[in-house]
Amino acid sequence: MALADRKSTNIFNKNTGGSKDSKSIDTEKETEIRDAFNNGDHIADIGKLDNLAPVLYAIQQLTEDIEELRRYITAEVGDGAQGPQGPAGPKGDTGAAGADGARGADGARGPAGADGADGKNGKDGADGTTPTMTSLSGSGLPTRRGASGTLWNNRGVVAIS
């Protein structure tokens, strides 16, 4: 709810020139009024006090109300910049999925190649025994691992399956 229009008017003003009116005072008169108030002249002069007491009491009550409003607004409402955050609202719909990106250099693996041809069987050793180191040559051995316990040429190194 917005504030209503102001009802009170200035008691005096410092208008000059063409805007000067019946409530206008100059700086000297304002200083004189302020000094008399600060010195407590309205309290010290019993005649003034008797005449002004009801008005001064009403002004004092208004001042206290204004100070209470100021305290409340500062403590309870704050500076008005932002109130406390409310509860979270419901989750929105899921958006559409974006397009798939390019696969780049690491694409899917291609199909497996065909099996290579079987290598030749090596010659049996003399008398069907394992050849000795002096007569062993890896050049005649198969290049693929064979049955368990057989020799084969593993890139120039003789190996046992």
N, C-alpha and C positions, 0 to 999 in steps of 0.2 A: 504494500500500500504506500503510495507516494505521500510526501508531506503536503499538508494544506497550505494555502497562501498565508503569508505573514499577516497577523492582525495588528501588531504594535507598530508604531512609527518612532522615528528618532525623537528624543526629547529636545536635542539641539543639533545643529549641524554647523559646518564651517564654510558654507557657500559664500561666494564673493561675486561681485559684479552683477550681471543681469540675472543670475540664478539666486541671488540673495533674497531671503524671505524673513518672516517674523520670528523664526526659530534660529536664525543664523547668529553665530558669535564669532569673534576673532580669536586668534591664538592666545592673546593676552588674557582674555576672559576665561578661556578654557583652562589655562594654567592657574588662574586664581581659584576657579571652582575645584580643580584637582587638589591644589594645596590645602584648601579649606577642608576638604573631605579627609585627606591624609593626616591632617593635624587634629581631626576629631572635633572641629568647630561645631558641627551639628549636634554633638553630644554635650560639649562643654557649655554651650549657651542653652540654659534651661528653657527659655522662651521658644527657641527653635525646636528643641527636643520635644516639648509638649505639642507643638503644632505638627511636627514631622513624624512623631513616634508611630502612628498607625501605618503611614506610608513606608517608613523605614522597616517596620516589622514585615510588611507584605513583600518588600523587595528582598529581605533576608530569607524569607521562606522560598521565594522563587529561585534565589541563588542556590540554596541547598538542593532544591529539586533538580536544577540544571546540573549540579555537580554529581548527583546520584545517577542521572541519565548518562553523563559522561563516563562514570565508573562502570555502569552496566554495559554500555556499548563497548568499552575497551576490554572488559573482562569476559563478557559472555558472547558478544557478537564478533569481536576482533576488528581487524582493519577493513573487513568486507571484501578483501581481495578474492578469497576463495573459501568456501565452507568445507566441512569434512566430506570426504569422498563417500558416495553412496554405494550400495551393494552392486556387485557385478551383474550385468544384464545377461540374457540368454545367449548362447553361442550361435553365431550366424551360420548360414549354409556354407558348405565346402565349395570352393571355386573349382572351375574346370581345370583338368590337368594340362600342363604345358606340353608343347611338342617335344619329341625325343631329339636329343642332340646327335651330331655325327659321331660315329664310333671311333674315329681317329685311327692311329697306327696299330692299336691292339685290338683288332677285329676278332671274330670267332675263329676257332681252330678249324682247319679244313679236315676232310675225311682222311683216314689212315691209308697209307700206300700199300701196294700189293707186297706179299712176302717175296723175298729174294729166292733164287734157285739154291737147291741144296749143294753143299760143297762135296768134293770127292772124298771118299774114304781113304784114309792113309794106309800104307802098306803094312802088313803084319811084320813084326820083327822076326828075326831068325829064330827058328824053333818055336815060334808063337810066344816068345818072351818079350818083355819090354826092352826096347833098344837101349844100348848103353850111351853114355854122354858123348863118347868119341864119335859115334856114328849118327847122332841125332841132328837132323836138320829141320828147321821149322818151315821151310819152303814147301814141303809136300803135305803139311798138315792142313786140315780144314780151317777156315777162318770164322766158323761159327761153333759155338759150344755144342758138344755132342752129349752122348749118354754119360752118366756118372762114371768117373774114373778114366775117361779117355782124354788124350792130349789134343790141344788145338792151338792155332796160331792167333794170339791176341795182339795184333799190331806189331808183329816182329818179336814178341816175347812168347815163349812156349808156356802154356798154362794147362792145368788139369781141371777137367769139368767136375 
